[in-house]
Amino acid sequence: MPAEEVACRERLRGLGVEFEEHKAESDRDIGCSIPYPLVLKSLGKSIAIAPGAELNCAMAEAAARFAGNVIQPAAKAEFGTDLKSIGQASAFVCRPRNGTRKLSEHAFGNALDIASFTLADGRTIEVGPAPPDKDAKFLDAVRKAACGPFKTVLGPGSDADHSLHLHLDLEPRRHGGTFCQ
């Protein structure tokens, strides 16, 4: 395993992230590849992710840092309670982007789709086109804050494919910019 992969795993352990190593996956015919995948079980000491998310280490680290540094404080500020878990809708999937031949960042374990957030008090905030006002304020804050740490952020209102989840990925963009919709 390359040194940067080893170092990334050490950073994840330092953040309290629970993960399992997974075998490399690739499909030469399609072009999908994730050489050193992880399956995340948690995004830190107190934030679960379900089901487990298969990601590359850089995306796993970005998701863990974002959950701990942004989503957790936003939940506390808006709802007065901690974030307990994140419901993920998609991580590694060997497929092209919908309607195109270009591979999705999911095909490299470089994207995570979040469908819901569960709070310590048992309340669940679903990502969708018309959430209740308090949920909408929280979801809007999370979505806006994601634009920067992630290079692509899509969700309800961007297109029909992203109406029920937040899509976050680390695809490098021209000029180092971001695409947030």
C-alpha positions as CSV (number, residue, x, y, z in Angstrom):
1,M,0.0,0.0,0.0
2,P,1.4,3.4,-0.9
3,A,2.6,5.7,1.9
4,E,-0.2,8.2,1.3
5,E,-2.8,5.5,1.8
6,V,-1.1,4.4,5.1
7,A,-1.0,8.0,6.3
8,C,-4.6,8.6,5.4
9,R,-5.7,5.6,7.4
10,E,-3.7,6.9,10.4
11,R,-5.5,10.2,10.1
12,L,-8.8,8.4,10.1
13,R,-7.9,6.5,13.2
14,G,-6.9,9.8,14.9
15,L,-10.4,11.1,14.1
16,G,-12.0,8.0,15.7
17,V,-13.3,6.7,12.4
18,E,-14.3,3.0,12.3
19,F,-13.5,1.3,9.0
20,E,-12.7,-2.0,7.5
21,E,-10.2,-2.6,4.6
22,H,-11.9,-4.0,1.5
23,K,-10.4,-5.7,-1.5
24,A,-9.6,-3.7,-4.6
25,E,-12.3,-3.4,-7.1
26,S,-12.1,-2.6,-10.8
27,D,-13.9,-3.2,-14.1
28,R,-11.5,-2.7,-17.0
29,D,-14.3,-2.8,-19.6
30,I,-16.1,0.1,-17.9
31,G,-13.1,1.8,-16.3
32,C,-14.2,1.8,-12.7
33,S,-11.4,1.4,-10.2
34,I,-10.9,1.7,-6.4
35,P,-7.5,0.2,-5.6
36,Y,-7.5,0.7,-1.8
37,P,-11.1,0.9,-0.7
38,L,-12.4,1.3,2.9
39,V,-15.8,0.5,4.2
40,L,-16.8,3.2,6.7
41,K,-18.7,2.2,9.8
42,S,-18.5,5.5,11.5
43,L,-17.5,9.1,10.7
44,G,-15.9,9.7,14.1
45,K,-16.3,8.7,17.7
46,S,-20.0,9.5,17.9
47,I,-21.4,9.6,14.3
48,A,-22.4,6.3,12.7
49,I,-23.0,5.9,8.9
50,A,-25.4,3.3,7.6
51,P,-25.2,1.3,5.6
52,G,-21.4,1.1,5.6
53,A,-20.0,3.2,2.8
54,E,-17.2,1.9,0.5
55,L,-15.0,4.9,-0.4
56,N,-11.4,5.8,-1.2
57,C,-9.5,7.0,1.8
58,A,-9.4,10.7,0.7
59,M,-13.2,10.8,0.3
60,A,-13.6,8.9,3.6
61,E,-11.4,11.5,5.4
62,A,-13.2,14.5,3.8
63,A,-16.6,13.0,4.8
64,A,-15.4,12.4,8.4
65,R,-14.0,15.8,8.8
66,F,-17.1,17.4,7.3
67,A,-19.4,15.4,9.6
68,G,-17.4,16.3,12.7
69,N,-16.6,19.9,11.9
70,V,-19.7,21.1,10.1
71,I,-22.7,18.7,10.3
72,Q,-22.4,18.0,14.1
73,P,-22.2,21.7,15.1
74,A,-25.0,22.6,12.7
75,A,-27.2,19.9,14.2
76,K,-26.4,21.2,17.7
77,A,-27.1,24.8,16.7
78,E,-30.3,24.1,14.9
79,F,-31.8,21.3,17.0
80,G,-30.0,21.5,20.3
81,T,-28.9,17.9,20.1
82,D,-26.1,15.9,18.6
83,L,-25.9,14.2,15.2
84,K,-26.1,10.4,15.8
85,S,-25.9,9.0,12.3
86,I,-25.9,9.7,8.6
87,G,-28.0,7.6,6.2
88,Q,-26.0,7.2,3.0
89,A,-27.8,6.4,-0.3
90,S,-24.7,5.6,-2.4
91,A,-20.9,5.3,-2.2
92,F,-18.8,3.1,-4.6
93,V,-20.9,2.0,-7.6
94,C,-19.4,1.1,-10.9
95,R,-21.5,3.2,-13.3
96,P,-21.5,6.2,-15.6
97,R,-23.2,9.4,-14.7
98,N,-26.9,9.2,-15.5
99,G,-27.6,10.0,-19.2
100,T,-23.9,10.0,-20.2
101,R,-20.9,7.8,-20.9
102,K,-18.6,9.7,-18.5
103,L,-18.0,7.7,-15.3
104,S,-19.5,9.0,-12.1
105,E,-17.2,9.8,-9.2
106,H,-19.0,6.9,-7.5
107,A,-17.1,4.6,-9.9
108,F,-13.9,5.6,-8.1
109,G,-15.2,5.6,-4.5
110,N,-14.8,9.4,-4.7
111,A,-18.5,10.3,-4.0
112,L,-21.0,10.0,-1.2
113,D,-24.7,10.5,-1.4
114,I,-26.4,11.4,1.9
115,A,-30.2,10.7,2.2
116,S,-30.8,11.5,5.9
117,F,-29.4,12.7,9.2
118,T,-30.6,11.1,12.5
119,L,-30.2,13.1,15.7
120,A,-29.5,11.8,19.2
121,D,-33.1,12.5,20.2
122,G,-34.3,10.0,17.5
123,R,-35.5,12.7,15.1
124,T,-34.6,12.0,11.4
125,I,-34.1,14.8,8.9
126,E,-34.7,13.6,5.3
127,V,-33.1,15.2,2.3
128,G,-35.9,16.2,-0.1
129,P,-37.4,18.9,-2.1
130,A,-39.8,20.4,0.5
131,P,-38.6,19.8,4.1
132,P,-40.2,21.5,7.1
133,D,-38.7,24.9,7.8
134,K,-36.4,24.0,10.6
135,D,-35.1,21.0,8.7
136,A,-34.7,23.2,5.6
137,K,-32.6,25.7,7.5
138,F,-30.3,22.9,8.7
139,L,-30.1,21.2,5.2
140,D,-29.3,24.5,3.6
141,A,-26.5,25.3,6.0
142,V,-25.0,21.8,5.5
143,R,-25.3,22.1,1.7
144,K,-23.7,25.6,1.6
145,A,-20.9,24.5,3.9
146,A,-20.1,21.5,1.7
147,C,-19.2,23.7,-1.2
148,G,-15.5,24.1,-0.7
149,P,-14.4,20.9,1.1
150,F,-16.1,19.0,-1.7
151,K,-15.7,19.9,-5.4
152,T,-19.2,18.9,-6.5
153,V,-22.3,19.4,-4.3
154,L,-25.7,18.5,-5.8
155,G,-29.1,18.1,-4.1
156,P,-32.8,18.8,-4.4
157,G,-33.5,21.4,-7.1
158,S,-30.3,20.7,-9.0
159,D,-31.9,17.9,-11.1
160,A,-34.3,15.0,-10.8
161,D,-31.5,12.5,-10.0
162,H,-30.5,14.4,-6.9
163,S,-33.9,15.3,-5.5
164,L,-33.7,13.0,-2.5
165,H,-30.1,13.2,-1.4
166,L,-27.0,15.4,-1.2
167,H,-24.2,14.3,-3.6
168,L,-20.7,15.2,-2.4
169,D,-17.6,14.4,-4.4
170,L,-13.9,15.3,-4.7
171,E,-13.6,15.3,-8.5
172,P,-10.9,17.8,-9.4
173,R,-12.3,20.8,-11.4
174,R,-10.7,23.1,-13.9
175,H,-9.0,26.1,-12.2
176,G,-9.4,24.4,-8.8
177,G,-13.0,25.5,-8.5
178,T,-16.2,23.9,-7.3
179,F,-19.6,23.0,-8.8
180,C,-22.4,23.6,-6.4
181,Q,-26.0,23.4,-7.3
